[in-house]
Amino acid sequence: MDAHIHHQGSSRQPTPLQVELAATAWARLRGLLGRRGLNPGQGLWIRPCNSVHCCFMRFAIDVLYLDSAGTILRVRHHLRPWRFSAYWRAASVLELAAGECRRLNIQPGDRLQCNA
């Protein structure tokens, strides 16, 4: 599905992303396991979700914690394999390749909007 990050308090154009939705129990459990990486602008949106693990993963990720309206509450940069991260207030999580949040200047307060 196509999604856009709308940058809070900015006149910048929304940042386009190609997002895969993981909404079933199996899809959430599998997550990014078995993949070799993510392309720039590509991500996995896991909902509902408020914590992630990188056990058995081959690459680091950036993690965006979102509320139920799609507002980014917290950004975890460069979560390496075999690490865990949680933010209990989050309703969902968007996983991107490590470094994408800095490259795209994604920050708390920005908002994810899906076109699906």
KOLGUTI-728742 format. One record per atom (N, C-alpha, C): residue in three letters; atom name; residue number from 1; x negated, y negated, z negated. Coordinates in Angstrom, 1 decimal. Layout:
// KOLGUTI-728742
   rest   atom    nr        u        v        w
    ALA     CA   NUM        X        Y        Z
...
END
This chain:
// KOLGUTI-728742
   rest   atom    nr        u        v        w
    MET      N     1     -0.8      1.2      0.0
    MET     CA     1      0.0      0.0      0.0
    MET      C     1     -0.9     -1.2      0.0
    ASP      N     2     -0.4     -2.3      0.5
    ASP     CA     2     -1.1     -3.5      0.5
    ASP      C     2     -0.8     -4.3     -0.7
    ALA      N     3     -1.8     -4.9     -1.3
    ALA     CA     3     -1.6     -5.8     -2.5
    ALA      C     3     -2.5     -7.0     -2.4
    HIS      N     4     -2.2     -8.0     -3.1
    HIS     CA     4     -3.0     -9.2     -3.2
    HIS      C     4     -3.2     -9.6     -4.6
    ILE      N     5     -4.4    -10.2     -4.9
    ILE     CA     5     -4.7    -10.8     -6.1
    ILE      C     5     -4.5    -12.3     -5.9
    HIS      N     6     -3.6    -12.9     -6.7
    HIS     CA     6     -3.3    -14.3     -6.7
    HIS      C     6     -4.1    -14.9     -7.8
    HIS      N     7     -5.0    -15.8     -7.5
    HIS     CA     7     -6.0    -16.4     -8.4
    HIS      C     7     -5.3    -17.5     -9.2
    GLN      N     8     -5.3    -17.4    -10.5
    GLN     CA     8     -4.7    -18.4    -11.4
    GLN      C     8     -5.4    -19.8    -11.3
    GLY      N     9     -4.6    -20.8    -11.1
    GLY     CA     9     -5.1    -22.2    -11.2
    GLY      C     9     -6.1    -22.5    -10.0
    SER      N    10     -6.0    -21.8     -8.9
    SER     CA    10     -6.9    -22.0     -7.8
    SER      C    10     -6.2    -22.2     -6.5
    SER      N    11     -6.8    -23.0     -5.7
    SER     CA    11     -6.2    -23.2     -4.4
    SER      C    11     -6.7    -22.2     -3.3
    ARG      N    12     -7.4    -21.2     -3.8
    ARG     CA    12     -7.9    -20.2     -2.9
    ARG      C    12     -6.8    -19.3     -2.4
    GLN      N    13     -7.0    -18.8     -1.2
    GLN     CA    13     -6.0    -17.8     -0.6
    GLN      C    13     -6.0    -16.5     -1.5
    PRO      N    14     -4.9    -15.9     -1.6
    PRO     CA    14     -4.9    -14.6     -2.3
    PRO      C    14     -5.9    -13.6     -1.7
    THR      N    15     -6.5    -12.8     -2.5
    THR     CA    15     -7.4    -11.8     -2.1
    THR      C    15     -6.7    -10.5     -1.7
    PRO      N    16     -6.8    -10.1     -0.5
    PRO     CA    16     -6.1     -8.8     -0.1
    PRO      C    16     -6.9     -7.6     -0.6
    LEU      N    17     -6.1     -6.6     -1.0
    LEU     CA    17     -6.6     -5.3     -1.4
    LEU      C    17     -5.8     -4.2     -0.7
    GLN      N    18     -6.5     -3.1     -0.5
    GLN     CA    18     -5.8     -1.8     -0.1
    GLN      C    18     -5.7     -1.0     -1.3
    VAL      N    19     -4.5     -0.8     -1.9
    VAL     CA    19     -4.3     -0.1     -3.1
    VAL      C    19     -3.5      1.2     -3.0
    GLU      N    20     -4.0      2.2     -3.6
    GLU     CA    20     -3.3      3.5     -3.7
    GLU      C    20     -2.7      3.6     -5.0
    LEU      N    21     -1.4      4.0     -5.1
    LEU     CA    21     -0.7      4.0     -6.3
    LEU      C    21     -0.7      5.5     -6.9
    ALA      N    22     -1.1      5.6     -8.2
    ALA     CA    22     -1.1      6.8     -8.9
    ALA      C    22      0.0      6.7    -10.0
    ALA      N    23      1.2      7.2     -9.7
    ALA     CA    23      2.3      7.0    -10.6
    ALA      C    23      2.8      8.3    -11.1
    THR      N    24      2.5      9.4    -10.5
    THR     CA    24      2.9     10.7    -11.1
    THR      C    24      1.9     11.2    -12.1
    ALA      N    25      2.3     12.2    -12.9
    ALA     CA    25      1.4     12.7    -13.9
    ALA      C    25      0.1     13.3    -13.3
    TRP      N    26      0.3     14.0    -12.2
    TRP     CA    26     -0.9     14.7    -11.5
    TRP      C    26     -1.8     13.6    -10.9
    ALA      N    27     -1.2     12.6    -10.2
    ALA     CA    27     -2.0     11.6     -9.6
    ALA      C    27     -2.8     10.8    -10.7
    ARG      N    28     -2.1     10.5    -11.8
    ARG     CA    28     -2.8      9.8    -12.9
    ARG      C    28     -3.9     10.6    -13.5
    LEU      N    29     -3.7     11.9    -13.7
    LEU     CA    29     -4.7     12.8    -14.2
    LEU      C    29     -5.9     12.9    -13.3
    ARG      N    30     -5.7     13.0    -12.0
    ARG     CA    30     -6.8     13.2    -11.0
    ARG      C    30     -7.5     11.9    -10.8
    GLY      N    31     -6.8     10.8    -10.8
    GLY     CA    31     -7.5      9.5    -10.6
    GLY      C    31     -8.4      9.5     -9.4
    LEU      N    32     -9.7      9.1     -9.6
    LEU     CA    32    -10.7      9.0     -8.6
    LEU      C    32    -11.6     10.2     -8.6
    LEU      N    33    -11.3     11.3     -9.4
    LEU     CA    33    -12.2     12.4     -9.4
    LEU      C    33    -12.3     13.1     -8.0
    GLY      N    34    -13.5     13.5     -7.7
    GLY     CA    34    -13.8     14.1     -6.4
    GLY      C    34    -14.1     13.2     -5.3
    ARG      N    35    -14.0     11.9     -5.5
    ARG     CA    35    -14.3     10.9     -4.5
    ARG      C    35    -15.7     10.5     -4.6
    ARG      N    36    -16.3     10.1     -3.5
    ARG     CA    36    -17.7      9.6     -3.5
    ARG      C    36    -17.8      8.1     -3.8
    GLY      N    37    -16.7      7.4     -3.7
    GLY     CA    37    -16.7      6.0     -4.0
    GLY      C    37    -15.5      5.3     -3.4
    LEU      N    38    -15.5      4.0     -3.6
    LEU     CA    38    -14.4      3.2     -3.0
    LEU      C    38    -15.0      2.1     -2.1
    ASN      N    39    -14.3      1.8     -1.0
    ASN     CA    39    -14.7      0.8     -0.1
    ASN      C    39    -14.4     -0.6     -0.7
    PRO      N    40    -15.1     -1.6     -0.2
    PRO     CA    40    -14.8     -3.0     -0.6
    PRO      C    40    -13.3     -3.3     -0.4
    GLY      N    41    -12.7     -3.8     -1.4
    GLY     CA    41    -11.3     -4.2     -1.3
    GLY      C    41    -10.3     -3.0     -1.4
    GLN      N    42    -10.8     -1.9     -1.8
    GLN     CA    42    -10.0     -0.7     -2.0
    GLN      C    42     -9.9     -0.4     -3.5
    GLY      N    43     -8.7      0.1     -3.9
    GLY     CA    43     -8.5      0.4     -5.3
    GLY      C    43     -7.5      1.4     -5.6
    LEU      N    44     -7.5      1.9     -6.9
    LEU     CA    44     -6.4      2.8     -7.3
    LEU      C    44     -5.7      2.2     -8.5
    TRP      N    45     -4.4      2.0     -8.3
    TRP     CA    45     -3.5      1.4     -9.3
    TRP      C    45     -2.8      2.6    -10.1
    ILE      N    46     -3.2      2.7    -11.4
    ILE     CA    46     -2.6      3.8    -12.2
    ILE      C    46     -1.6      3.2    -13.1
    ARG      N    47     -0.3      3.7    -13.0
    ARG     CA    47      0.7      3.2    -13.9
    ARG      C    47      1.7      4.3    -14.2
    PRO      N    48      2.1      4.4    -15.5
    PRO     CA    48      1.6      3.6    -16.6
    PRO      C    48      0.3      4.1    -17.0
    CYS      N    49     -0.5      3.2    -17.6
    CYS     CA    49     -1.9      3.5    -18.1
    CYS      C    49     -2.4      2.4    -18.9
    ASN      N    50     -3.1      2.7    -20.0
    ASN     CA    50     -3.8      1.6    -20.8
    ASN      C    50     -5.2      2.1    -21.2
    SER      N    51     -5.7      3.2    -20.6
    SER     CA    51     -7.1      3.7    -20.9
    SER      C    51     -7.5      4.5    -19.7
    VAL      N    52     -8.8      4.5    -19.5
    VAL     CA    52     -9.4      5.3    -18.5
    VAL      C    52    -10.7      6.0    -18.9
    HIS      N    53    -11.0      7.1    -18.2
    HIS     CA    53    -12.3      7.7    -18.5
    HIS      C    53    -13.0      7.9    -17.2
    CYS      N    54    -14.3      8.0    -17.2
    CYS     CA    54    -15.1      8.3    -16.0
    CYS      C    54    -15.8      9.6    -16.1
    CYS      N    55    -15.2     10.6    -16.8
    CYS     CA    55    -15.8     11.9    -16.9
    CYS      C    55    -15.8     12.6    -15.5
    PHE      N    56    -16.9     13.2    -15.2
    PHE     CA    56    -17.0     13.9    -13.9
    PHE      C    56    -17.0     13.0    -12.7
    MET      N    57    -17.1     11.7    -12.9
    MET     CA    57    -17.1     10.8    -11.7
    MET      C    57    -18.5     10.6    -11.2
    ARG      N    58    -18.6     10.2     -9.9
    ARG     CA    58    -19.9     10.0     -9.3
    ARG      C    58    -20.4      8.6     -9.2
    PHE      N    59    -19.5      7.7     -9.6
    PHE     CA    59    -19.8      6.2     -9.3
    PHE      C    59    -19.2      5.4    -10.4
    ALA      N    60    -19.7      4.2    -10.6
    ALA     CA    60    -19.2      3.2    -11.6
    ALA      C    60    -18.0      2.5    -10.9
    ILE      N    61    -17.2      1.9    -11.8
    ILE     CA    61    -16.0      1.2    -11.4
    ILE      C    61    -15.8     -0.1    -12.2
    ASP      N    62    -15.1     -1.0    -11.6
    ASP     CA    62    -14.5     -2.2    -12.4
    ASP      C    62    -13.1     -1.8    -12.7
    VAL      N    63    -12.7     -2.1    -13.9
    VAL     CA    63    -11.3     -1.8    -14.4
    VAL      C    63    -10.6     -3.1    -14.7
    LEU      N    64     -9.4     -3.2    -14.1
    LEU     CA    64     -8.5     -4.4    -14.4
    LEU      C    64     -7.3     -3.8    -15.3
    TYR      N    65     -7.1     -4.4    -16.4
    TYR     CA    65     -6.0     -4.1    -17.3
    TYR      C    65     -4.9     -5.1    -17.0
    LEU      N    66     -3.7     -4.6    -16.7
    LEU     CA    66     -2.6     -5.5    -16.3
    LEU      C    66     -1.4     -5.3    -17.2
    ASP      N    67     -0.6     -6.4    -17.4
    ASP     CA    67      0.6     -6.3    -18.1
    ASP      C    67      1.7     -5.8    -17.2
    SER      N    68      3.0     -5.7    -17.7
    SER     CA    68      4.1     -5.2    -16.9
    SER      C    68      4.4     -6.1    -15.7
    ALA      N    69      4.0     -7.4    -15.8
    ALA     CA    69      4.3     -8.3    -14.7
    ALA      C    69      3.2     -8.4    -13.7
    GLY      N    70      2.1     -7.6    -13.9
    GLY     CA    70      1.0     -7.6    -13.0
    GLY      C    70     -0.1     -8.6    -13.3
    THR      N    71      0.0     -9.3    -14.4
    THR     CA    71     -1.0    -10.3    -14.8
    THR      C    71     -2.2     -9.6    -15.4
    ILE      N    72     -3.4     -9.9    -14.9
    ILE     CA    72     -4.6     -9.3    -15.4
    ILE      C    72     -4.9     -9.8    -16.8
    LEU      N    73     -5.0     -8.9    -17.8
    LEU     CA    73     -5.2     -9.2    -19.2
    LEU      C    73     -6.7     -9.2    -19.5
    ARG      N    74     -7.4     -8.2    -18.9
    ARG     CA    74     -8.8     -8.0    -19.3
    ARG      C    74     -9.5     -7.3    -18.1
    VAL      N    75    -10.8     -7.6    -17.9
    VAL     CA    75    -11.6     -7.0    -16.9
    VAL      C    75    -12.8     -6.3    -17.5
    ARG      N    76    -13.0     -5.0    -17.2
    ARG     CA    76    -14.1     -4.3    -17.7
    ARG      C    76    -15.0     -4.1    -16.4
    HIS      N    77    -16.2     -4.7    -16.5
    HIS     CA    77    -17.1     -4.6    -15.3
    HIS      C    77    -18.0     -3.4    -15.5
    HIS      N    78    -18.2     -2.7    -14.3
    HIS     CA    78    -19.3     -1.7    -14.2
    HIS      C    78    -19.2     -0.6    -15.3
    LEU      N    79    -18.0      0.1    -15.3
    LEU     CA    79    -17.8      1.2    -16.2
    LEU      C    79    -18.5      2.4    -15.6
    ARG      N    80    -19.5      2.9    -16.2
    ARG     CA    80    -20.3      4.0    -15.6
    ARG      C    80    -19.7      5.4    -15.8
    PRO      N    81    -20.2      6.4    -15.1
    PRO     CA    81    -19.7      7.7    -15.3
    PRO      C    81    -20.0      8.2    -16.7
    TRP      N    82    -19.0      9.0    -17.2
    TRP     CA    82    -19.1      9.5    -18.6
    TRP      C    82    -18.8      8.5    -19.7
    ARG      N    83    -18.1      7.4    -19.3
    ARG     CA    83    -17.8      6.3    -20.3
    ARG      C    83    -16.2      6.3    -20.3
    PHE      N    84    -15.7      5.7    -21.4
    PHE     CA    84    -14.3      5.5    -21.7
    PHE      C    84    -14.0      4.0    -21.9
    SER      N    85    -12.8      3.6    -21.6
    SER     CA    85    -12.4      2.2    -21.8
    SER      C    85    -10.9      2.2    -22.1
    ALA      N    86    -10.5      1.3    -23.0
    ALA     CA    86     -9.0      1.2    -23.3
    ALA      C    86     -8.7     -0.3    -23.6
    TYR      N    87     -7.5     -0.6    -23.3
    TYR     CA    87     -6.9     -1.9    -23.8
    TYR      C    87     -5.4     -1.6    -24.0
    TRP      N    88     -5.1     -1.5    -25.3
    TRP     CA    88     -3.8     -0.9    -25.7
    TRP      C    88     -2.6     -1.8    -25.3
    ARG      N    89     -2.8     -3.1    -25.0
    ARG     CA    89     -1.7     -3.9    -24.6
    ARG      C    89     -1.4     -3.8    -23.1
    ALA      N    90     -2.2     -3.1    -22.3
    ALA     CA    90     -2.0     -2.9    -20.9
    ALA      C    90     -0.9     -2.0    -20.6
    ALA      N    91     -0.2     -2.3    -19.5
    ALA     CA    91      0.9     -1.4    -18.9
    ALA      C    91      0.4     -0.6    -17.8
    SER      N    92     -0.7     -1.1    -17.1
    SER     CA    92     -1.3     -0.4    -16.0
    SER      C    92     -2.7     -0.8    -15.8
    VAL      N    93     -3.4      0.0    -14.9
    VAL     CA    93     -4.8     -0.2    -14.7
    VAL      C    93     -5.1     -0.2    -13.2
    LEU      N    94     -5.9     -1.1    -12.7
    LEU     CA    94     -6.4     -1.1    -11.3
    LEU      C    94     -7.9     -0.8    -11.4
    GLU      N    95     -8.3      0.2    -10.7
    GLU     CA    95     -9.7      0.6    -10.6
    GLU      C    95    -10.3      0.2     -9.2
    LEU      N    96    -11.4     -0.6     -9.2
    LEU     CA    96    -12.1     -1.0     -8.0
    LEU      C    96    -13.5     -0.6     -8.1
    ALA      N    97    -14.2     -0.6     -7.0
    ALA     CA    97    -15.6     -0.3     -7.0
    ALA      C    97    -16.4     -1.3     -7.9
    ALA      N    98    -17.4     -0.8     -8.6
    ALA     CA    98    -18.2     -1.6     -9.4
    ALA      C    98    -18.7     -2.8     -8.7
    GLY      N    99    -18.6     -4.0     -9.3
    GLY     CA    99    -19.0     -5.2     -8.6
    GLY      C    99    -18.0     -6.0     -7.9
    GLU      N   100    -16.9     -5.4     -7.6
    GLU     CA   100    -15.8     -6.0     -6.8
    GLU      C   100    -15.2     -7.2     -7.5
    CYS      N   101    -15.0     -7.1     -8.8
    CYS     CA   101    -14.4     -8.2     -9.6
    CYS      C   101    -15.3     -9.5     -9.5
    ARG      N   102    -16.5     -9.3     -9.6
    ARG     CA   102    -17.4    -10.5     -9.5
    ARG      C   102    -17.5    -11.0     -8.1
    ARG      N   103    -17.6    -10.0     -7.1
    ARG     CA   103    -17.6    -10.4     -5.7
    ARG      C   103    -16.4    -11.2     -5.3
    LEU      N   104    -15.2    -10.8     -5.8
    LEU     CA   104    -14.0    -11.4     -5.4
    LEU      C   104    -13.5    -12.5     -6.4
    ASN      N   105    -14.3    -12.7     -7.4
    ASN     CA   105    -14.0    -13.7     -8.5
    ASN      C   105    -12.6    -13.4     -9.1
    ILE      N   106    -12.4    -12.1     -9.5
    ILE     CA   106    -11.2    -11.7    -10.1
    ILE      C   106    -11.3    -11.9    -11.6
    GLN      N   107    -10.4    -12.6    -12.3
    GLN     CA   107    -10.5    -12.9    -13.7
    GLN      C   107     -9.2    -12.7    -14.4
    PRO      N   108     -9.3    -12.6    -15.8
    PRO     CA   108     -8.0    -12.6    -16.5
    PRO      C   108     -7.2    -13.8    -16.2
    GLY      N   109     -5.9    -13.6    -16.1
    GLY     CA   109     -4.9    -14.6    -15.7
    GLY      C   109     -4.5    -14.5    -14.3
    ASP      N   110     -5.4    -13.9    -13.4
    ASP     CA   110     -5.0    -13.7    -12.1
    ASP      C   110     -3.9    -12.7    -12.0
    ARG      N   111     -3.2    -12.6    -10.9
    ARG     CA   111     -2.0    -11.7    -10.9
    ARG      C   111     -2.0    -10.8     -9.6
    LEU      N   112     -1.7     -9.5     -9.8
    LEU     CA   112     -1.6     -8.5     -8.8
    LEU      C   112     -0.2     -8.5     -8.2
    GLN      N   113      0.0     -8.7     -6.9
    GLN     CA   113      1.3     -8.6     -6.3
    GLN      C   113      1.2     -7.6     -5.2
    CYS      N   114      2.1     -6.6     -5.2
    CYS     CA   114      2.2     -5.6     -4.2
    CYS      C   114      3.3     -5.9     -3.2
    ASN      N   115      3.0     -5.4     -1.9
    ASN     CA   115      3.9     -5.6     -0.8
    ASN      C   115      4.6     -4.3     -0.4
    ALA      N   116      4.7     -3.4     -1.4
    ALA     CA   116      5.3     -2.1     -1.0
    ALA      C   116      6.7     -2.0     -1.5
END
